[in-house]
Amino acid sequence: MKTRAAVLREVNQPWSVEEIELDPPKRGEVLVKMFASGMCHSDEHAYDGHIAGLVPGAPMIGGHEGSGIVQEVGEGVDHLEVGDHVIFGFIPACGRCPSCAAGHSNLCDAAATFTEGTQILDGTSRHHTSDGQDLGLMCLLGTFSEHTVVNEASVIKIDKDWPLDKACLLGCGVVTGWGSAVYTADVQPGDYVAVVGVGGIGSNAVQGAKMAGARVVTAIDPVAFKREKAEAFGATHTFASIADAQAAIGETTWDRGYDKVIMTMGTGDGATLGEAFHLGGKRAKIVVTNLHSTGEGSIEIPAIMLTMFEKQVVGSLFGSANIRKDIPQLFELYLDGQLNLDDLITKTYTLDEINEGYQAMRDGENIRGVILFD
């Protein structure tokens, strides 16, 4: 079939919205008509080349945060049927590899094919340019497309009365941010928490910390609009820089330092991580959720403090969450009025407006832009 998609043909070149050819689903795969796709910063990393080697090379279809309706199922798919409403998880969960079996589906072995962007089971492509060239898929999904074919391991069925425009956010940003606070950082009641960078992921780290019972949730971001929005998500204090937050340690944490520091800025760098490390007090946990450039060889951390203060530096992928448990659970929290998804969506766009949406993100105007498909 023919459909349209946003294709990255060269690094640092605009997304090209064009007609593509899409093959039908094979064994273990489903064809989904997209309803909405969040415009996450991780696709910007592919665009600017910061995560070269971790995503398919050009040409590739972007997008990894999406929702839609199943239109066709391949052989062997027994838990999904035509008409089902679904959310994609940007990390597949096969349910059988050692990580999945141990309860860590966010580290599923099926994600090993990310770098090729091809189908999990046979390593081939279902998406092709109009002249027959294979297209890679961001996170094996390619949600910047009117239709896509993905493996069932990446698909979570949801109730048909749940709003699909909000549902797409749970494919990456909400779970990643919320889980970074609740699971990876293990925020406890009464904790002092600092979140560095409060865009689409950081805003949800703020929500997660607040929900977990943090006494103080400090949002740090140079963009005034994002600091203001962070207060709506539960931030008790806001600062424009790490230096400003450090200067106010006495006021915000009674000179104890933060128990948890969560790094969710757009692109991490060793110098900034080293600066944020000092925000943490004794036995602090510094959670690194944001991606660093693949070309960065080191981070600047005073190692003596790891021993003398028992500080920890830990990574967080997909918020250390389990997509089949946490995506439906978080949506239920939204429906109960306990999780704020509505204010995450700053503006909606058509597929043809994708470059406008990403420019707004670069300019600090959006918490999350969302593409709505016809």
C-alpha positions as CSV (number, residue, x, y, z in Angstrom):
1,M,0.0,0.0,0.0
2,K,1.0,3.6,-0.4
3,T,1.1,6.0,2.6
4,R,3.0,9.1,3.7
5,A,5.8,9.5,6.2
6,A,8.4,11.9,7.4
7,V,11.8,10.6,6.2
8,L,15.2,11.7,7.4
9,R,17.4,11.5,4.3
10,E,20.5,13.3,5.7
11,V,21.7,14.5,9.1
12,N,20.8,18.1,9.8
13,Q,18.4,18.3,6.9
14,P,14.7,18.9,7.3
15,W,12.3,16.0,7.6
16,S,11.0,15.1,4.1
17,V,7.3,14.3,4.0
18,E,6.8,12.0,1.1
19,E,4.8,9.0,-0.2
20,I,6.3,5.6,0.6
21,E,5.5,2.0,-0.1
22,L,4.4,-0.2,2.9
23,D,4.3,-4.0,2.8
24,P,1.7,-6.0,4.7
25,P,2.5,-7.4,8.1
26,K,4.3,-10.7,8.2
27,R,4.4,-13.2,11.1
28,G,4.2,-11.6,14.5
29,E,3.5,-8.1,13.0
30,V,0.6,-5.7,12.8
31,L,-0.4,-2.9,10.5
32,V,-1.5,0.2,12.4
33,K,-3.2,3.4,11.1
34,M,-1.6,6.2,13.2
35,F,-3.8,8.6,15.1
36,A,-1.1,10.7,16.9
37,S,2.6,10.9,17.4
38,G,4.5,12.8,20.0
39,M,7.5,14.8,18.8
40,C,10.2,13.7,21.2
41,H,13.7,15.1,21.6
42,S,15.3,11.7,20.8
43,D,14.3,12.1,17.2
44,E,16.1,15.4,17.3
45,H,19.2,13.4,18.3
46,A,18.9,11.3,15.2
47,Y,18.4,14.5,13.1
48,D,21.5,16.2,14.5
49,G,23.6,13.0,14.6
50,H,24.3,13.0,18.3
51,I,23.4,9.4,18.7
52,A,25.0,8.1,15.5
53,G,25.3,4.3,15.6
54,L,22.3,3.9,17.9
55,V,19.7,4.5,15.3
56,P,19.4,3.5,11.6
57,G,21.3,5.5,9.1
58,A,19.5,7.7,6.6
59,P,17.1,7.2,5.0
60,M,14.9,6.5,8.0
61,I,11.3,7.2,9.2
62,G,11.3,9.0,12.5
63,G,9.0,8.8,15.4
64,H,8.7,6.5,18.4
65,E,5.9,7.9,20.5
66,G,2.6,7.0,19.0
67,S,-0.9,5.6,19.1
68,G,-3.3,4.3,16.6
69,I,-5.8,1.6,15.4
70,V,-4.9,-1.9,14.2
71,Q,-5.9,-2.4,10.6
72,E,-4.3,-5.8,9.9
73,V,-2.6,-8.6,11.8
74,G,0.0,-11.0,10.6
75,E,0.2,-14.8,11.1
76,G,0.7,-15.9,14.7
77,V,-0.6,-12.6,16.4
78,D,-3.1,-13.8,18.9
79,H,-3.6,-10.9,21.4
80,L,-4.4,-8.2,18.9
81,E,-7.2,-7.9,16.3
82,V,-8.4,-5.5,13.7
83,G,-10.0,-2.4,15.3
84,D,-7.9,-2.5,18.5
85,H,-6.6,0.8,19.9
86,V,-3.0,0.6,20.7
87,I,0.0,2.5,22.1
88,F,3.6,1.7,21.0
89,G,6.3,1.2,23.5
90,F,9.6,2.5,22.1
91,I,11.4,-0.5,23.7
92,P,9.9,-3.8,22.6
93,A,9.0,-6.3,25.3
94,C,9.4,-9.9,23.9
95,G,8.6,-11.4,27.3
96,R,11.1,-14.2,26.9
97,C,14.6,-12.9,27.0
98,P,16.6,-12.8,30.4
99,S,15.8,-9.1,30.9
100,C,12.1,-9.5,30.4
101,A,12.0,-12.7,32.5
102,A,13.7,-10.7,35.3
103,G,11.1,-8.0,35.2
104,H,13.3,-5.5,33.2
105,S,11.5,-5.4,29.9
106,N,13.0,-1.9,29.3
107,L,16.2,-3.7,28.6
108,C,14.6,-6.3,26.3
109,D,17.1,-8.1,24.0
110,A,14.8,-7.4,21.0
111,A,16.0,-3.8,21.1
112,A,19.3,-5.0,19.7
113,T,18.0,-4.4,16.2
114,F,17.5,-0.6,16.9
115,T,20.7,0.2,14.9
116,E,19.3,-1.5,11.7
117,G,15.7,-0.3,12.2
118,T,14.4,-3.5,10.6
119,Q,11.7,-6.0,11.6
120,I,12.6,-8.0,14.7
121,L,12.0,-11.5,13.5
122,D,13.5,-11.5,10.0
123,G,15.7,-8.4,9.8
124,T,14.0,-7.1,6.6
125,S,12.1,-3.9,5.9
126,R,8.4,-3.3,5.3
127,H,8.8,0.4,4.6
128,H,10.4,1.6,1.3
129,T,10.8,4.8,-0.6
130,S,8.8,5.3,-3.8
131,D,11.8,4.1,-5.8
132,G,12.2,0.9,-3.8
133,Q,14.9,1.8,-1.3
134,D,14.5,0.2,2.2
135,L,13.7,2.6,5.0
136,G,14.9,2.2,8.6
137,L,12.6,2.9,11.5
138,M,13.3,5.0,14.6
139,C,13.1,2.6,17.6
140,L,11.6,-0.1,15.2
141,L,8.4,2.0,15.0
142,G,8.4,4.9,12.6
143,T,5.4,6.7,14.1
144,F,6.0,9.8,11.8
145,S,4.0,7.9,9.2
146,E,0.3,7.7,8.4
147,H,0.6,3.9,8.6
148,T,3.3,1.6,10.0
149,V,4.0,-2.1,10.4
150,V,5.6,-3.1,13.7
151,N,6.3,-6.3,15.7
152,E,3.6,-7.2,18.3
153,A,6.3,-6.9,21.0
154,S,6.1,-3.1,20.7
155,V,2.3,-2.9,20.9
156,I,0.1,-2.4,24.0
157,K,-3.6,-2.7,23.6
158,I,-5.7,-0.1,25.4
159,D,-9.4,0.5,26.0
160,K,-11.2,2.0,23.0
161,D,-12.7,4.9,25.0
162,W,-9.3,6.2,26.1
163,P,-8.3,9.3,24.1
164,L,-5.7,8.5,21.5
165,D,-4.3,12.0,21.3
166,K,-3.2,11.7,24.9
167,A,-2.3,8.0,24.6
168,C,0.6,8.6,22.3
169,L,2.5,10.4,25.1
170,L,2.8,7.2,27.1
171,G,4.9,5.6,24.4
172,C,8.0,7.4,25.7
173,G,8.1,10.8,27.5
174,V,5.6,10.2,30.3
175,V,6.8,6.7,31.3
176,T,10.5,7.7,30.9
177,G,10.2,10.8,33.1
178,W,7.7,9.4,35.7
179,G,9.7,6.1,36.0
180,S,13.0,8.0,36.3
181,A,11.7,9.4,39.5
182,V,9.5,6.6,40.9
183,Y,11.5,3.6,39.8
184,T,15.1,4.5,39.0
185,A,15.6,7.3,41.6
186,D,13.2,5.5,44.0
187,V,11.9,8.8,45.4
188,Q,10.6,8.3,48.9
189,P,8.1,10.4,51.0
190,G,10.0,13.5,52.3
191,D,12.8,13.4,49.7
192,Y,14.4,16.5,48.3
193,V,14.4,16.1,44.5
194,A,16.0,18.2,41.7
195,V,15.1,17.7,38.1
196,V,17.5,19.2,35.6
197,G,15.6,20.1,32.3
198,V,11.8,20.2,32.4
199,G,10.7,19.5,28.8
200,G,8.6,16.5,27.8
201,I,10.5,14.0,30.0
202,G,11.5,16.3,32.9
203,S,8.0,17.5,33.4
204,N,7.0,13.9,34.0
205,A,9.9,13.4,36.4
206,V,8.5,16.3,38.3
207,Q,5.1,14.6,38.3
208,G,6.5,11.3,39.4
209,A,8.5,12.8,42.3
210,K,5.5,14.7,43.5
211,M,3.3,11.6,43.3
212,A,5.9,9.6,45.2
213,G,5.7,12.0,48.1
214,A,8.8,14.3,47.7
215,R,8.9,17.1,50.1
216,V,10.7,19.4,47.7
217,V,10.7,19.2,43.9
218,T,13.0,21.7,42.3
219,A,12.8,22.2,38.5
220,I,15.9,23.6,36.8
221,D,15.7,25.0,33.3
222,P,16.9,28.1,31.5
223,V,13.5,28.6,29.7
224,A,11.1,30.6,31.8
225,F,8.0,29.1,30.1
226,K,9.2,25.6,31.1
227,R,9.8,26.6,34.7
228,E,6.3,28.1,34.8
229,K,4.8,24.9,33.4
230,A,6.8,22.8,35.9
231,E,4.9,24.4,38.8
232,A,1.7,23.1,37.3
233,F,3.2,19.6,37.3
234,G,4.2,19.8,41.0
235,A,7.5,21.7,41.2
236,T,7.9,23.5,44.6
237,H,10.9,25.6,43.5
238,T,12.3,26.6,40.1
239,F,15.7,27.9,39.0
240,A,17.2,29.0,35.7
241,S,20.5,27.2,36.3
242,I,22.2,24.6,38.3
243,A,24.4,27.3,39.8
244,D,21.3,29.2,41.0
245,A,19.9,26.0,42.5
246,Q,23.2,25.3,44.2
247,A,23.3,28.8,45.7
248,A,19.8,28.1,47.3
249,I,20.7,24.7,48.8
250,G,20.3,26.1,52.3
251,E,16.8,27.4,51.6
252,T,15.5,24.4,49.7
253,T,17.1,21.5,51.5
254,W,18.2,22.8,54.9
255,D,21.8,22.6,53.7
256,R,21.5,18.8,53.3
257,G,21.6,18.7,49.5
258,Y,19.2,16.8,47.3
259,D,18.4,13.1,47.9
260,K,17.8,12.6,44.2
261,V,19.0,14.5,41.1
262,I,17.4,13.5,37.8
263,M,19.0,14.6,34.6
264,T,16.4,15.1,31.8
265,M,17.8,18.0,29.8
266,G,17.7,17.6,26.0
267,T,21.3,16.6,25.4
268,G,23.6,15.6,28.3
269,D,27.2,16.6,28.6
270,G,29.9,15.6,31.1
271,A,30.5,19.1,32.4
272,T,26.9,19.7,33.2
273,L,26.5,16.3,34.8
274,G,29.5,17.0,37.0
275,E,28.0,20.3,38.0
276,A,24.7,18.7,38.9
277,F,26.5,16.0,40.8
278,H,27.3,18.6,43.5
279,L,23.6,19.2,44.1
280,G,23.3,15.9,45.7
281,G,23.9,15.4,49.4
282,K,25.1,12.4,51.3
283,R,23.9,9.1,49.8
284,A,22.4,11.0,46.9
285,K,21.4,9.2,43.7
286,I,22.1,11.0,40.5
287,V,19.9,9.5,37.7
288,V,21.0,10.0,34.1
289,T,18.0,9.8,31.8
290,N,19.0,12.2,29.1
291,L,21.1,10.9,26.2
292,H,24.7,12.0,25.9
293,S,26.5,12.2,22.5
294,T,27.9,9.0,21.4
295,G,31.2,10.9,20.8
296,E,31.6,11.9,24.4
297,G,34.3,9.8,26.1
298,S,34.1,10.9,29.7
299,I,32.1,12.7,32.4
300,E,33.4,15.1,35.0
301,I,32.7,13.7,38.5
302,P,34.8,13.9,41.6
303,A,35.3,10.2,42.3
304,I,36.2,10.8,46.0
305,M,32.6,11.8,46.7
306,L,31.4,8.4,45.5
307,T,33.2,6.9,48.4
308,M,33.1,9.6,51.1
309,F,29.5,10.6,50.6
310,E,28.3,7.2,49.2
311,K,26.8,9.0,46.2
312,Q,25.5,6.9,43.2
313,V,25.3,7.7,39.5
314,V,22.8,5.4,37.7
315,G,21.4,5.3,34.2
316,S,17.7,5.1,33.4
317,L,16.2,3.7,30.1
318,F,12.5,4.1,29.6
319,G,12.3,5.0,33.3
320,S,13.2,1.4,34.3
321,A,9.5,0.7,33.6
322,N,7.6,-2.3,32.2
323,I,5.5,-1.2,29.3
324,R,2.8,-3.8,29.7
325,K,2.2,-2.9,33.3
326,D,3.1,0.8,33.5
327,I,1.5,2.2,30.3
328,P,-2.0,1.1,31.2
329,Q,-1.5,2.0,34.9
330,L,-0.4,5.5,34.1
331,F,-3.3,6.0,31.7
332,E,-5.6,4.9,34.5
333,L,-4.0,7.5,36.8
334,Y,-4.7,10.1,34.1
335,L,-8.3,9.1,33.9
336,D,-8.5,9.3,37.7
337,G,-7.2,12.8,37.6
338,Q,-3.9,12.0,39.3
339,L,-1.6,12.4,36.3
340,N,-1.6,15.5,34.1
341,L,-1.3,14.7,30.4
342,D,-3.4,17.5,29.1
343,D,-0.9,20.3,29.9
344,L,2.0,18.3,28.4
345,I,0.6,19.0,24.9
346,T,1.6,22.6,24.0
347,K,0.5,22.5,20.4
348,T,-0.7,20.0,17.7
349,Y,0.6,19.8,14.2
350,T,-0.1,18.0,10.9
351,L,2.5,15.6,9.5
352,D,3.4,18.3,6.9
353,E,4.1,20.7,9.8
354,I,6.7,18.4,11.4
355,N,9.7,20.8,10.8
356,E,7.7,23.7,12.2
357,G,7.1,21.6,15.3
358,Y,10.7,20.7,15.8
359,Q,11.8,24.3,15.4
360,A,9.3,25.2,18.2
361,M,11.0,22.6,20.4
362,R,14.4,24.0,19.6
363,D,13.2,27.5,20.5
364,G,11.9,26.3,23.9
365,E,8.2,26.9,23.0
366,N,6.8,23.4,23.5
367,I,6.7,21.0,26.3
368,R,5.5,18.4,23.8
369,G,4.3,18.9,20.2
370,V,2.0,16.2,18.9
371,I,1.3,15.3,15.3
372,L,-2.4,14.4,14.7
373,F,-3.1,12.4,11.6
374,D,-6.3,12.6,9.5
